Amino acid sequence: MPIYDYRCKDCNKTFDLLVRASIVPVCPECGSSQLEKLVSPLAPHGKTADILKQARSQAAKEGYFSNYKKSELKQ
């Protein structure tokens, strides 16, 4: 399932969602289905590892470990 960036036309909130083609996404802020799909920026060449490292660091600070293998978690 791809991740898409959206902007809500009702509350102007921008967010990304992991969605299936059969699901109609709604705004997490106001619940509206009046969304505009945005062009997602590509990761700069050679920067993917750094971006992933930053994301994992932020997730660890916030306590989100559900998407990591046990071998990837710092004990």
BELMODA-V92904 format. One record per backbone hydrogen bond with DSSP energy under -0.5 kcal/mol. NH is the residue of the N-H (numbers start at 1). CO is the residue of the C=O. If there is no record, write none. Layout:
# BELMODA-V92904
nh-><NH/NH>
co-><CO/CO>
This chain:
# BELMODA-V92904
nh-><4/4/5/6/7/8/9/12/15/17/19/19/23/25/27/31/35/36/37/38/40/47/51/52/53/54/55/56/57/58/59/60/61/62/63/63/64/65/68/72/73/73>
co-><2/17/38/15/36/13/34/8/6/4/2/17/20/23/32/27/33/7/35/5/38/44/47/48/49/50/51/52/53/54/55/56/57/58/59/60/59/63/65/69/69/70>
